[in-house]
Amino acid sequence: MEDQKKILFVINPISGGKKKTAFNKKVLEVLDLKKFNPTFQQTTKPNHAYELGKKAIEDKYDAVIAVGGDGTINELGAALVGSGIPLGIIPEGSGNGLALYLGIPMNETAAIRRLNRFETVDVDCGTVNGKPFFNIAGLGFDASVSDRFANDSIRGPIGYLRSVVNVLSKYKPCHYTLTIDGKKYEREAFMISVANSPQYGNNAYIAPNASVNDGLLDVCIVHKFPLYILPMMVYHLFNRSADQSEYVEIIPGKDILIERDDTGPVHVDGEPLVLPGNLQIEVKPSSLKIIC
């Protein structure tokens, strides 16, 4: 049928520690096959989703669907930015931060059914030294946790909690120089998160007022704090009140430079990278369409 939309499902078979062997069958049962002609591809290596996204542009697909977590979404989003081809999300990750914020159902069947509406929203894209992110990028403590979590055999919230405890026992705050829209700040920080959306995932809100389509990024500076405050910091995260903590400072901006002493870990949508000391961070407003 000529009016069928060609859509590609890019499936990360290991994301979130969930088996996806019956996924294709579920799509064929739930998706409106009068409207859509689905194709399925599995990722087999790092950056494979990005390659499949670029190929989908060449092959003139009408949409590409990420079946995975924030890392899969990041790779496909990076491929599709500026192309006008919408990205759909079936949340199958450990945190699913962007999907939760956009109101995409966590239930697999409901998320597939949602695609039938084919309604899109334009979202901003942030970049760190040219590397795109759509949810949150960070350095300091949470980047060290992401680095540890990526090498852990246990996935999901339990694995993440284990990584937090391991890193926390020996982590030291660092000195940063930040220039945000031309204004300079010197800070001793436990961590810095640059948020396009409000939450990491699992409803942990670091930047309660962040929005994916306001043309701004929220720079969340978590200051050095005494360890006995940690339970209260966790409470603020899950109570959407991080901005009310005396140890958290949030500065919105578009053009951000973060300088630190050395090369070190940075996470981009939860995926760990090692980047130079100087980090140039920018926002590209309304540069990706997401089906939600």
C-alpha positions, 0 to 999 in steps of 0.5 A: 500500500502506497500510503504505508509508512516505512518504519525501522525498529532498532533493537538493543538486545541487551539493554536493561537486562530484558530479553526481547526475543518476542518483540517482533511478534508483539509489534506485528500484533499491536502496530497498525499494519494498514498504516505502517510497514515495519522492519527490524534490526538488532544492534551488535556492537557499540555505535551500531544504532548510530550507523543504522540510523544514518542508513535509515535516512539514506533508505528514506524511512519515515521513522526510526524506533529505538528499542532500548535505553538512553544509550540506544536513544542517544545513538539514534537521536545523534544520527537523526538530528536535523534530518526531519525523520522522527525518532520513536521510543520503546523504553527498555533501558535501566533508567528511561529518563527521556521516555519518562519525561515525555510520558511514553508508556513504560509498558511495552505493548502500550508504547508500541500502541502509542506509535499508531498515533504518530504524533511528534514533538520537537526537542532540543539537543545538547552537545558536549565537544560536539557529542550530542545528548538529549537527556543529561550529560554530566561530570564528576561523581555521576560520570564516575558512577556511569563509568563503573556501571558500564563495566558491571555485570549487574544491570538495572537499579540494583547494579546502579546502586552498587556502583553508587556505593562503590564510587561514593566510598572514595570519591573527592569533589573537584574544582571547576571554572564555568562560563555560562552565557559569558558569566564566569563561576568558580566552584568546588563541586561534587558533580555537575549535570547539564540537563536537557530534561529534568531527570536521570531516569527512574524518576530521579529529578536533578533539574526539576524545571528543565524542559526539552523544548525551551532552547536552554540547558540547566547547569546543575552544580551539586556542591560538596556536602557532608556525608550525613546529608546524603539521605536528604539529597536522595530524598530531594532527587525523588521528590522533585525538589533538588532545586530547594537544597542549599547544596544544589545550584541551577543556572540555565544557559545556552553557551557553556564552557566547563574547565577542569584540571585534567582529562576525565570521565564524562557521561552523555545520556548515561554512556561513559566517555573520557573527554579533555579538561575543557568541555564546550557545551551548546544547545541546538533548539528543536533539532529532533522530532520524537514520537510521543 
